[in-house]
Amino acid sequence: MIEQEYRELQRQHRILQNNLLLSEEERSRGGEMMIAENNAEFQAARANYEKEIGLLNVS
């Protein structure tokens, strides 16, 4: 009986470890996506700014 309970606890522990790893991977990927989106927004804003500065310099 004790061995069976021990094996069940080990099984639950492995499941929890796997869930934790998956959660960390998803969070990491989500962070990478946010960085990429923020970088794209920054580049677009920078291009717009440089365009406006260029127009001001022409005037």
Protein Blocks (a to p, Z undefined) as FASTA:
>chain_A
ZZmmmmmmmmmmmmmmmmmmmmmmmmmmmmmmmmmmmmmmmmmmmmmmmmmmmmmmmZZ
